[in-house]
Amino acid sequence: MAGFGQPVDPTVEATGLRLGIVAARWHADLVDQMVERAVLAAKGCGVTDVVVVRVAGSVELPVVAQSLARRCHAVVALGVVVRGSTAHFDYVCRSVTDGLLLMGLPADEPW
């Protein structure tokens, strides 16, 4: 390794901002830890208003993330999808990815 070009991990100044966190209930043993770390990271950046909403599974993340985006400055979506022997993993991941992508696009833009 060259020793340069290493990423800097600065703390973002986010005092006064409201953060929305939407998290799936499936695989709670993993997702609960992610929520806890996200809340700690937000507080470390000065965020004092954190709204946490739980949904059934990862497929529901985009819908609730979009709702939170209407009243929060930023939104974090957290979920876990485990790859099994069926195509379920691919369908769920594609649905969530597409939903979150569409949520971030302006609704009034003519695509």
Helices and strands as residue ranges (DSSP letters): E 18-24, H 28-44, E 49-55, G 58-60, H 61-69, E 74-78, H 88-104
